[in-house]
Amino acid sequence: MAITDAPPSSDTGDTPVDPAVLAAASLPSDAATEIHEGQLGLLPRLGSVMRMSEVQMAEASDQPLDGENDQTMLMNMGPSHPSTHGVLRLMLELDGETVIRSKPVVGYLHTGMEKTAENLTYLQGPTNVTRMDYAAPLFNELVFSLATEKLLDIEVPERATWIRMLMSEMNRISSHLLFMATNGMDLGAVSMMIYGWREREQVLRFFEEVTGLRMNHNYIRPGGVAADLPDGWRDSVMHLLDMLPPRLEEYDILMTGQPIWRERLQGVSQMNADEAIALSCTGPVLRSAGVPWDLRRDEPYLAYDEVEFDVVVGTYGDAFDRYAIRLNEIRESMRIIHQILDKMPKGDYRVGDAKVTPPPRARIDESMEALIHHFKIFTEGFKVPEGEVYVAVESPRGELGCYMVSDGGPKPYRMHIRGPSFINLQTLPHMMADGLIADGVVSISSVDPIMGEVDR
């Protein structure tokens, strides 16, 4: 499914990669020194990424203008700027309002969650990882659980698999609705902020019915899910599926067809397929460049090979394509959820293996052995065979991967999360180069970064 309603913008489809643009890792070490020694505006183009440390930038900012470099200016955007989507800082070199080079600076929200995982049992792990991408917490729980289950070599019941799919696609909808809200707010469509939050609130209420929480659920766990779907869940889902289509049509009227909106997004923050692949992009950022890569279809997990959906791709690789892709992915997720409603099987919602699964709550009041079993599972955890594994899922922002190493104990020896927001952020200097500061806001918003996932 391609987005083709955008008029032609500048050539991006078959443009070869400019070596200077992708020279991020190959510039000489003295390049930054050369920049801050008074040659800011006179240097040959060394690429779009600023090669300067924070100390060097501070020194260069304090130097008086000498007539040679008075055409450029160094400026910080963030980390408290409302349009940087969290604590993201951008070091900018400007020629007037034109961005010559830029450098994303991260780490202000660092929480050490990957190190924390080494001190938590596998059963406690989802409570930790769910807080990384707080706009799509269920995907973090899912990838952690899939990695643990692969090490354990267990298969969860079919019903648990379909429940996970249902919750994941609902979470994809809520995440993209949040993007619609913040993207509209960043670009001046203030009404969209209200409408996007309004629809997302309906999804969060469904999550609260199922998991007891609106965010950071700890619902998807190794072995299945925490609890079965509650009575009346089908009616709640159908209410959402009936409510969303007319609201999405309102979004099209408010934004997609608006000349001001199109002029603000079309041809802005462009990136071709070669650049996107070279920068390891995934998700809507990659698909906007015309690369039809979606893990749900190309490397199926859960039961995605049993449902039908289209992978939405763009044509021009610009901010409009990234907006339109997310809007249409909401419709595709609704299509998947309709099929899940028809195919949801009966059965258990978690594995029956007593070594992994605590006993039913009712048995704890009746059996001392069940009480002891419950106590040991939640205090000591369960042991996982030695090995290492990498599992990836398609989150709303791209490939979310979990690399996990087990030494045979009840806690991971090592865990690393491949956060798509972190990888996708490196596209910003290339998107922002030769654009205006105002278009830099468009670039950040179109990437849709979650800084909790970046600074994990």
Backbone hydrogen bonds, N-H to C=O, Kabsch-Sander energy under -0.5 kcal/mol:
donor,donor_aa,acceptor,acceptor_aa,energy
3,I,313,V,-2.9
4,T,2,A,-0.9
15,T,12,T,-0.5
21,V,18,D,-0.9
22,L,18,D,-1.4
23,A,20,A,-1.1
26,S,23,A,-1.1
27,L,23,A,-0.8
31,A,28,P,-1.9
34,E,30,D,-2.5
35,I,31,A,-2.0
36,H,32,A,-2.2
37,E,33,T,-0.6
37,E,34,E,-0.6
38,G,35,I,-0.6
39,Q,34,E,-0.5
39,Q,35,I,-1.1
42,L,39,Q,-0.6
43,L,39,Q,-1.3
46,L,44,P,-0.5
50,M,102,S,-2.2
52,M,50,M,-0.9
57,M,53,S,-2.2
58,A,54,E,-2.1
59,E,55,V,-2.2
60,A,56,Q,-2.7
61,S,57,M,-2.5
62,D,58,A,-1.3
63,Q,59,E,-0.7
63,Q,60,A,-0.7
72,T,69,N,-1.1
73,M,94,L,-2.1
75,M,92,L,-2.4
77,M,90,L,-2.7
78,G,76,N,-0.5
84,T,81,H,-1.6
88,L,86,G,-2.0
89,R,105,V,-2.0
90,L,77,M,-2.8
91,M,103,K,-2.6
92,L,75,M,-3.1
92,L,90,L,-0.6
93,E,101,R,-2.7
94,L,73,M,-3.4
94,L,92,L,-0.5
95,D,98,T,-2.7
96,G,94,L,-0.5
97,E,95,D,-0.6
98,T,95,D,-1.7
99,V,435,G,-3.5
100,I,93,E,-3.1
100,I,98,T,-0.6
101,R,93,E,-1.1
102,S,48,S,-1.9
103,K,91,M,-1.7
105,V,89,R,-3.5
108,Y,87,V,-0.5
110,H,107,G,-1.1
111,T,455,D,-1.3
112,G,455,D,-0.6
113,M,456,R,-1.7
114,E,456,R,-1.1
116,T,112,G,-2.4
117,A,113,M,-1.9
118,E,115,K,-1.2
119,N,116,T,-2.0
120,L,117,A,-1.1
122,Y,410,P,-1.5
125,G,121,T,-1.4
127,T,124,Q,-1.0
128,N,124,Q,-0.8
128,N,125,G,-1.2
129,V,125,G,-2.2
130,T,126,P,-1.8
131,R,128,N,-1.2
132,M,129,V,-2.0
133,D,129,V,-0.5
134,Y,132,M,-1.1
136,A,133,D,-1.1
139,F,136,A,-0.9
140,N,136,A,-0.8
141,E,137,P,-1.8
142,L,138,L,-2.2
143,V,139,F,-2.5
144,F,140,N,-1.9
145,S,141,E,-2.3
146,L,142,L,-2.8
147,A,143,V,-1.9
148,T,144,F,-2.2
149,E,145,S,-2.7
150,K,146,L,-1.9
151,L,147,A,-1.7
152,L,148,T,-2.2
153,D,149,E,-1.3
154,I,149,E,-1.9
160,A,348,D,-0.7
161,T,157,P,-1.8
162,W,158,E,-2.0
163,I,159,R,-2.4
164,R,160,A,-2.3
165,M,161,T,-1.9
166,L,162,W,-2.4
167,M,163,I,-2.6
168,S,164,R,-2.4
169,E,165,M,-2.5
170,M,166,L,-2.1
171,N,167,M,-2.1
172,R,168,S,-2.2
173,I,169,E,-1.9
174,S,170,M,-2.2
175,S,171,N,-2.4
176,H,172,R,-2.4
177,L,173,I,-2.3
178,L,174,S,-1.7
179,F,175,S,-1.9
180,M,176,H,-2.5
181,A,177,L,-2.0
182,T,178,L,-2.7
183,N,179,F,-3.2
184,G,180,M,-1.9
185,M,181,A,-2.1
186,D,182,T,-2.7
187,L,183,N,-1.4
188,G,185,M,-1.1
189,A,184,G,-2.6
190,V,188,G,-1.8
192,M,189,A,-1.2
193,M,189,A,-0.7
193,M,190,V,-0.8
194,I,190,V,-1.0
195,Y,191,S,-2.3
196,G,192,M,-3.0
197,W,193,M,-1.8
198,R,194,I,-1.9
199,E,195,Y,-2.2
200,R,196,G,-2.3
201,E,197,W,-2.0
202,Q,198,R,-0.8
202,Q,199,E,-0.6
203,V,199,E,-1.2
204,L,200,R,-2.4
205,R,201,E,-1.8
206,F,202,Q,-1.3
207,F,203,V,-2.2
208,E,204,L,-2.1
209,E,205,R,-1.7
210,V,206,F,-1.9
211,T,207,F,-3.4
212,G,207,F,-0.7
212,G,208,E,-1.2
213,L,207,F,-0.6
221,R,219,Y,-0.7
221,R,224,G,-1.7
224,G,221,R,-2.5
225,V,349,Y,-1.9
226,A,219,Y,-2.5
233,W,230,P,-1.5
236,S,232,G,-1.7
237,V,233,W,-2.3
238,M,234,R,-2.8
239,H,235,D,-2.1
240,L,236,S,-1.6
241,L,237,V,-2.5
242,D,238,M,-2.1
243,M,239,H,-1.8
244,L,240,L,-2.2
247,R,243,M,-0.9
248,L,244,L,-2.7
249,E,245,P,-1.8
250,E,246,P,-1.5
251,Y,247,R,-1.8
252,D,248,L,-1.9
253,I,249,E,-2.0
254,L,250,E,-2.9
255,M,251,Y,-3.0
256,T,251,Y,-1.0
257,G,252,D,-2.5
258,Q,255,M,-1.8
262,R,258,Q,-2.4
263,E,259,P,-2.6
264,R,260,I,-1.7
265,L,261,W,-1.1
265,L,262,R,-0.5
266,Q,262,R,-3.3
268,V,265,L,-1.8
271,M,317,G,-0.9
276,A,272,N,-2.4
277,I,273,A,-2.4
278,A,274,D,-2.5
279,L,275,E,-1.9
280,S,277,I,-1.7
281,C,276,A,-2.5
285,V,282,T,-0.7
286,L,283,G,-0.6
287,R,283,G,-2.6
288,S,284,P,-2.0
289,A,286,L,-1.3
290,G,287,R,-1.7
291,V,286,L,-1.2
293,W,291,V,-2.1
294,D,292,P,-0.6
297,R,294,D,-1.3
298,D,294,D,-3.2
299,E,295,L,-1.6
304,Y,301,Y,-2.1
306,E,303,A,-2.0
307,V,304,Y,-1.0
312,V,310,D,-0.7
313,V,1,M,-3.3
314,G,287,R,-2.9
317,G,288,S,-1.7
319,A,265,L,-0.7
319,A,268,V,-2.3
320,F,265,L,-0.9
322,R,318,D,-1.8
323,Y,319,A,-2.0
324,A,320,F,-2.9
325,I,321,D,-2.7
326,R,322,R,-1.6
327,L,323,Y,-2.0
328,N,324,A,-2.3
329,E,325,I,-2.1
330,I,326,R,-1.3
331,R,327,L,-0.9
332,E,328,N,-1.9
333,S,329,E,-2.4
334,M,330,I,-1.9
335,R,331,R,-1.8
336,I,332,E,-2.1
337,I,333,S,-2.5
338,H,334,M,-2.1
339,Q,335,R,-1.4
340,I,336,I,-2.1
341,L,337,I,-2.4
342,D,338,H,-1.3
343,K,339,Q,-1.8
344,M,340,I,-1.5
351,V,223,G,-2.5
356,V,353,D,-1.5
357,T,353,D,-2.9
363,R,360,P,-1.0
364,I,360,P,-0.8
364,I,361,R,-0.8
365,D,361,R,-0.6
365,D,362,A,-0.6
366,E,363,R,-1.1
367,S,363,R,-2.3
371,L,367,S,-1.8
372,I,368,M,-2.5
373,H,369,E,-2.7
374,H,370,A,-2.7
375,F,371,L,-2.4
376,K,372,I,-2.6
377,I,373,H,-2.3
378,F,374,H,-1.9
379,T,375,F,-1.4
380,E,376,K,-2.2
381,G,376,K,-1.3
384,V,409,G,-1.9
387,G,406,S,-1.9
389,V,404,M,-2.3
391,V,402,C,-1.9
393,V,400,L,-2.3
395,S,393,V,-1.0
395,S,398,G,-2.7
398,G,395,S,-1.3
400,L,393,V,-2.8
400,L,398,G,-0.6
401,G,399,E,-0.7
401,G,418,R,-1.5
402,C,391,V,-2.9
403,Y,416,H,-3.2
404,M,389,V,-2.7
404,M,402,C,-0.6
405,V,414,R,-2.8
406,S,387,G,-3.3
413,Y,405,V,-2.3
414,R,405,V,-1.5
416,H,403,Y,-2.7
418,R,401,G,-2.7
419,G,417,I,-1.2
423,I,419,G,-1.6
424,N,420,P,-2.9
425,L,421,S,-1.6
426,Q,423,I,-1.2
427,T,424,N,-1.8
428,L,425,L,-1.8
431,M,427,T,-2.3
432,M,428,L,-2.9
433,A,429,P,-1.2
434,D,99,V,-2.9
435,G,432,M,-2.2
437,I,97,E,-1.6
440,G,436,L,-1.2
440,G,437,I,-0.6
441,V,437,I,-1.2
442,V,438,A,-0.9
443,S,439,D,-2.2
444,I,440,G,-2.3
445,S,441,V,-2.3
446,S,442,V,-2.4
447,V,443,S,-1.4
448,D,444,I,-1.2
451,M,85,H,-0.7
451,M,449,P,-0.5
453,E,450,I,-1.1
454,V,450,I,-1.2
455,D,451,M,-2.7
